[in-house]
Amino acid sequence: MATLASPSRDDFAALLEQTLGGADSFEGRVVKGTVTGIENDLAVIDVGLKSEGRVPLREFAAPGQKADLKVGDEVEVYVDRVENVHGEAMLSRDRARREAAWDTLETEFAKTARVEGVIFGRVKGGFTVDLNGAVAFLPGSQVDIRPVRDVTPLMDIPQPFQILKMDRKRGNIVVSRRAILEETRAEQRSGLILSLAEGQIIDGVVKNITDYGAFVDLGGIDGLLHVTDLSYKRVGHPSEVLNIGDTVKVQIIRINKDTQRISLGMKQLESDPWDGASAKYPVGAKLTGRVTNITEYGAFVELEAGIEGLVHVSEMSWTKKNVHPGKIVSTSQEVDVVVLEVDPDKRRISLGLKQAQANPWEAFLEAHPIGSTVEGEVKNATEFGLFIGLDNDVDGMVHMSDIAWGVSGEDALNLHRKGEVVQAVVLDIDAEKERISLGMKQLERGAPSGAPASGGGSGSGLNKNAVVTVTVLEVRDAGLEVQVGDDGATGFIKRTDLGRDRDEQRPERFQVGQKFDAMVTGFDRSKKPTFSVKAMQISEEKQAVAQYGSSDSGASLGDILGLALKARDEKR
């Protein structure tokens, strides 16, 4: 029996060329070969061509590792060229792995599945990742959920990535590690949120502090502890109460399962100081507190931890008006206050600072009764009088008609200058309206007979129910300031006393300097006369009816008053 000779290399090459359509068809393909030798750092591989090829051993090793390769191993390589200038086949293990990896990655990318890779290098704007042969770009922003300063601990470690973009023609692959972490975190948050409930008390660790609060790690999910929920007392900044790394006990206030946001509170674990506030702080109670904050509209005073009241700017001082609260009190100052109003529902307490001090007008009245003489400095002159500075920072006003006898208007105002120290008589004090009326002419030695001196008097010799001619000195909404003759006593006519009819009771129908008749109806506490046109009209009507007949006898009221007025004018 004849023995069959084994085929030679040339016969095998011919058979291979017949099968594959020629050696040229090997180029650009991934084929299997056998390791026939290892020379230094090269592996000699036979893929069935005329000559063997040499591939660097590093192409058979993972990044940072040594190649585990020995003679006889079967490997896949990429045929770049069948024969180079030296007659050897040009093979590449990296290219073979890359082509195989691209096929796999395209499949995984279509399924949006995760792929495993190793970060092995740095490039501008990010890092390079080996995806089992294919090299991808990892942008710096896609490394982690938060910025990472040092990526060294993450390098050369197999870990999952998400493919964001692929372009095989250009050889571009972009991956993200952050997307994997966010997805994992979202899964953990969803699971943890399901285990939490509003009102639950839980321990957490402070991770971050901001101006508006602190973020607390509840074991895989963060909750916001707002600054207003840290304590019932005023907290300027969360760092005053918390430090990063502190373990704190918090209560879950709200859970938004749609946004997965959790609101936390610490003050809810304390007793509410506002419980029973109305009983603890009754209206009128005088208390001591500490100024915690000053604004343009007032100052906040802490009565106890968690209880603050507002002293409005209008309740800061009896005498300092339109002054910034910061010029009256300072932060951290201990002050005495009086409770004006309590609203536990709105958690508001209105306080008064001036009410804790003596009313200077009442104190002035006690020290300087009506009729007494006082001394003070002319602080200001207005169109209707002089303001005199008195004890306890209060001012008194001398109306221009009470400056000097026989002088009025600007002439009277020009008799004194700002800063001059003068004496005056206390004519009237209205503590409620914070007004003090003074008179300077009442101290003059040459005052008309019967004029009130510092001890009082009847008022310029006027008698009650007398009808006199008065001159208008000032027109006010409440009535008229008038003077008898040119230099006589001054007094006031109320709006309702300007006439019997409503139309006559309009102060604006009179002008300064206008003269008319009025009846003296009495004297006030300062012995100044009071007048009434209405009373004069009623009196004249009664006299006319009595003298000239009644309307019941057939005479009209107009006829009767006409005769009475004619008779009065004839007497004059």
Disulfide bonds with the S-S distance in Angstrom:
none
